[in-house]
């Protein structure tokens, strides 16, 4: 008997539980990421106030920049050597990234440690999506991508609350030490679970051999030859850009407009509220909605709901409870878009190209998370919150119109 689970075949005969370890890997990975979020503002206190925002921005952007660069590379590697080793490398590397973050107080090293974290997370997340595509028949992928999205959202939702508690532990250590060590411990547990329970899904005969640089470039552009792939990736990137910009100014919007002078725990409650909506949609409802509407129509519905959420969020500001209602469409819409979009993308790409294709998608999402906060901050400073949200709504409506004419139901790629 081998030391770890043998390769499995995807499709109808794939074991129902074969995708659970990879969902757990994503959940713990994102939980660890969320744990360190509450301590980030304290890491730039030594700088003048006029520099703190940009210094904090570089800490956050270093993570997304590394993901943007390395997601397609790791995805292509997983197409060549298999999903299991790449996921194990990503999870194991996260242990080192969290420890390096917690054990330094030097700003440059903190930025470098976040880039290292992005490098290894770039191995885990796109490969996890390819893994789900490997073990799931096409008609069930939207539901399982929804579960993956719910794990993603749950990690982001619970992580900051846990991180805040660990950061409050008294002691003669830096504020980010205990949260980082706990995140490293979770990643170590994650590595053990994945090593023991995560089978390989890409058979040796399905793997892509090593090719030349020219062949790799040709294969990269070859993704976009499949009908609808470019449109889906563009929709994902622009939607990520607008929503990540909203996330970046969200807490400031509450503190200055909705509840002036709000305490940090109040901001946390709003984040929790948004996260719960996302979990409900992606963890329970998305499968039924896609079964009824199909992937393409669900994406269109999600874009329409997101645009509505931006409009209502810029106007229902007189009462926190009304604002809470206005936030619901944003959270629901995002939950409606991402799972069927990843599923629709996977249906258009052959199995031996899943890792690379979904890696490109993750990389474009990372680019959106780099540019979105910068763009939103500039627009808010120049035009105010209301006009910034209205402009975001117009952008989403524009991509909705593009999607209507660009994405159609397609056959499963062979």
N, C-alpha and C positions, 0 to 999 in steps of 0.2 A: 504493500500500500504506500502511496506517495505521501510526502510530508505535508502537502497542501492539496486543496481540491483540484481534481482533474478538469481539463477544459470541457465546456458544455456547449451544446448546440443551441443557437437562438431559435426564435420562432415559436410556433404553437407548442412545441414539446419542452420548451425551457421551463425549469422548475420555477414555481411561483415565488419561492423565497430567494432565488438566485440574485435578485436585484436589491434585496434588503441591505446586505452589507455595504454596498456602494452608496445607498441613500444615507446610511448611518455615517459613513465616512464624510460625506458632504456636510451633514448636519453638524458633526463635531468640528470639522474644519471651519465652518462659518460661525459656530458658537465661539470658538477660540478667537476668531477675528472680531466678533462683536464685544468680547470681554474687554479688549484693550481700548475700545472707543471712548469710554468715559474719562480715561486718564490723559488723552492726547492734549487737551488744552493746558494741562499743568507742565508739559514738557517744553513749552516755549515761554514760560514766565520770565526767564532770565533776559529775554530780549525786550527792547523798547516796544511800547504798545503799538506804535506805527508799523512794526515789523512782524508782530505775532501772527496775524492772520495769514500772511504769505508763508511764514515759516511753518505754520500748521498745515497749510495747503501742500507744501512740498512733502511733508510726512505722509499725507494721504495719497498724493499723486504718485509718489515713488512706487507704491504697491500696484496701482493701476497701470503705470507705464511698463513695469516688468511683465504684468499679465498681457498687455497689448503686444509686446514683442514676442513673448515665449509661448503663448497659447497655441498658435498654429504649429510651432516647432514640436512641442510636446504631443500635439494631436497627431502629427505625421509620424512621430516615433512610435506612438501606440499602434498605428496602422502597420508598422514594420515589425515590432517585437512583441506586440500583444498589449491588452489593457491592464492586466494584473500588475506587471512590474512597474509600469508608469504610475499607477495609482499608489503603489507601495512607496515608490521614490518620493512622490508628492507629499504623502502623509508623514513619512519619516523625516523629510526635510523641514516640515512645519514644526517639528519638535525643536530642531536646531534654530529655526528662525525666531520662535517665541523666546527661547532661552537667551539668544543674542540680544533681543530687544530688551528683556528684563534686566540684563546684567550690565547695561551701559547707561550712562547719563549724558554722554557726549552727543551733541546734536547731530553731527555728521554720521556717527555710527548708528544713531537711531534711524536716520533716513536710510542708511544702507541696509539695516536689518529689515525694514519694511519692504525694500526692494527684493531682498532675499525671500521674504514671505510671499511676495507676489510671484516670484520665479517658481516656487514650489506649488503654490495654489494653481498656477497655470497648468501644472501637470495633472492636478486632481480634477478640476471642474469640467473642462471639455472632455476629458477621457471618461468621466462619469456619465456624461450625456451619450457618448458613443457606446459605452457599456450597456446603458439602458436600451439603446437602439438595437444592440446585438441580441439581447435576450427577450425582446418584446416584439410580437407580431405587429405590423404597421397599424392595424385598426385599434390597438390598445395603447399605442405610444403616448397619445396626448394625456391619457389618465396617469400613466406612470411618470411622464415628465412633470405632470402636476404634483405628484408626490415628491419628486425631486425639488420642485419649486417650493413646496410647503416646508421641506427640510431646510432649504436655503433661508426661507423667511422666518422659520422658528428659531434658527440659529441667531439671526440678526435681532429677533425680538427679545429672546431671553439673555443673549450675551451681554448687552450693556447693563442690564439689571444685576447680573452676577458680578460683572466687572466692578460696578460701583460698590458692591458689598466688600469685595476683596481689597479694593483700594482704600477702604475705611479702616482696615485692620491697623492698629497702632504698632509702631516699631521704628527703629532707626534705619529704615531702608527707603529707597525712592518709591514714589507713589505708584509707579507702574510695576514694581517688583513682584508683589503677590499675584496680581492678575495675570502677569506673563508666565509665572511659574505654574499657575493652575492651568492656563491654556496649554502649556507644554505638556503637562501631565495628561490632559484630555487627549492631546494628539498622540501621546505614547500609547494610551489605552486604545485609541483608534487604530494605530499601527498593528497592535497585537490582534485586535478583532479582525482586521482586514487580512492579515497574514494567515490566520487560522481558517477563515470562512469565505474568502473571496476567490471564486474559481475564475479561470481564464475563459473568455467568451469568443476570442478570435482564433479559429483553427489555423494551424500552420499553413495549410494550403490556401488560406484566404489572406495571408499577410503579404504586404508589399515589399519586394526586395529593395535593398539599397540601390539608389540610382545616382547619376551624375548631377551636378548643380543645374545644368541645363534641363535635365529631365524633371528635377524638382520644381523648377520655375514653370515649366510647361504644365506640370500636374497642378500647380497652384492655380494658374489661370484656367485650367480645365474644369475646376469646380463651377465656374460661372457659365460654362457651356450648357449645363443642365437647366431646363426650363424652370424659371421662377426662383432659382437660387440667389441670384444677385438682388432681386426685388426683396426677398425675405430678409437677407442680411442687411440691406439698406434700411428697411422698416425697423428692424431690431436696433440698429445703431442709432437712428434718429430718435426713436422712442426712448431708448436708454439715456440719450443726451438730455431730453426734456425732463424726464423724471429724476435723474440724478441731480440736475440743476435745482429742481424743487426740493429734493432732500437736503441739499447744501444750505438753503436759506430757510428751511422749514422752522427750525428752532428759533431763529432770529425773528421770523414773522410772528410766531406765537408770543415771544417775549416783548416785541415792540408794538404789535397791532392788536392781537386777539386778547391777551391778558398782560397788559403792561407790567413789567417787573416780575414776571412769573418766576417761581423758584425752579431749580433744576429738576426736582422730582415731578413737577407738573409737566415739563417737557417730555420726561420719560414716559408719563402716562399717555401722552398723545402718540408717541412712537409705538408704544405697546398697542394702542387702539388700531393704528394703521396696520401693524403687523398681524394682528388677529384677523382682520378682514382678509388679508392676503392668504393666511393659512386656511381659512374657511373655504375660500374660492378654489385655491390650488390643491388643497388636500381632500376636498369632498365633492364640490360641485362641478369641477371642470370636466370630468369624465362624462357626466350626464348631458352637459351643455354641448360638448363636441359630438356626442352620439346623436343629438337632435339636429344640430346646425351644420356639422362638419367643421373641419379645422379652419378653412379659409374664411367662412362666414363668422366664426367665433373671433378670429383676429380682427375682422372689420368691426364687429360689435364692441370689442375691447377698446379699439382706438376711438370710437365714438363716445364711449363712456368716459375714457380718460380726458378727452377734450371737454366734456361736460363738467368733469371734476375740477379742471383748471378754472373754468368760468365761474362756477359756484364758489370755489375757494377764495376768489378775489372779491366776492360781493357779500357773502354771508359772514360778516365779521363783527356784527354788533353784539353777538352773544356766543360764548364758548360752545354751548350745546348745539346751536345752529351751525357753527363752524364744524363741529364734529360730524354732523349730517353731511355737510358739504365735502368733507374729506372722503367719505365712503366711496363715491364713484371713482376717485383716483386709485384707491387701493384695490377696488374690485376690478377696474379696467386693466390694471397691470397684471392681475392674476388671470384675466381672461386672455391676455395677449401671449405671454411668454411660453407657457406649456404647448399650446397648439402650434406656435411658430416653430419651436424646436422640433416638434413632431413632423410638421410639414416639411421642414428642411431635411430631416433625416430620410423622409420618404423619397426625396428627389436625388439623393446621393447613394451610389452603390456602397455595399457593406465595407469593401476594402478601402473606401475613402471617407468613412464616417468620422474617424478621429481628426483628420485634417480639415474636413469641411466644418465640423462643429467647433474645431479649434479656431478657425478663421472667424466664425460667428462670435465666439467668446472674446477674441481679440478686438473685433469691432465694438463689442459692448464695453470693453475696457477703455477704448478710445473715447467713447461717449461719456464714461465716468471720469475721464481726465478733463475733457473740454466742457462738460455740462456745468460743473460747479463754477468754473472760471467765467463762462458766459453768463450764468445766472447772476453771479455777484456783480459783474460789470453792469448788466441791465438794471438790476435793482438799485444800484448806486446812482445810475443815470436817470432812470424813469420811475422808480418806485415799485413797490410790490404788486399793486393792482395791474399796471400795464405789463409787467413782466409775466404774470400768470396769463393774461389775455394773449400776449404774443406766443406763449407756449401752446395755448389752445389752438391758435391759428396754424402753428407748425404741425401739430398733431392732425388737424383737419386736412392740411395739405398732404401729409403722408397717407391719410385715409383715402383721399381722392386718388393718389398714386396707386395705392393697394387695390382699389376697385378694378383698375384696368390692367394690373400687373400680375396678380396671383390668381391662378385658377386651379381647380382640383386636378391632380395628375396621377399617373400610374406610379406604382412603386418601382424605384430604380432597381435594376438587376445587377 
